[in-house]
């Protein structure tokens, strides 16, 4: 069974610059380290965007240096906090779709992994969009999957979660993307952006999203402030690719509790 480590919303800053009192570099180092330690047999690490906090070249360099000796292939994606040109300046072998977008297809025996670039507009524009060229690319990627199960990764969710601050800056043409994905009922969509572990289905498409290694989103359905954040444990996602589908786990890192056996019960 193929394992894939998924991490999203890393938000690397310049040295000593913190977000709500947390150092994103140290947090990523800790969560990434735990994921590699516990799953050295993973086939791939996917970084689902917001690699940096400000899209600065120095921030991409810090991330590149941290990843340089990763024994597992790393597949980076972009989010609203990224700047494509600065990213490419540092990650010179990054995925390219033939146009300017950071998109890639990876074929496995039973699955087709499709990573999308939902970054839209200049830095500071936080909503995402798949333009006509990227929609055409996705349509072709799905049509040529040759029977493989499509696993699609995009930073911006093309659906609403109820967390209104983030729903206001989700994927602007989400319905069109979902209607395309819904044509294959086996497709599963993975997203970031919200900094929370959430799952559901929308317009016939099953989806899962993961927490950040650093600051997390807040379960608040009233406040429209999209910067609301909380210091909860960082996490990584772990996908198990089964012959007929996918299982998505989320693992918190950084809590102090130890794993224990409940001797008074056969199960929990
Ligand atoms: Fe983020």
Boltz pocket constraint, residues with backbone or C-beta under 6 A from the ligand:
constraints:
  - pocket:
      binder: B
      contacts: [[A, 9], [A, 10], [A, 11], [A, 49], [A, 50], [A, 79], [A, 81], [A, 193], [A, 194], [A, 195]]
      max_distance: 6.0
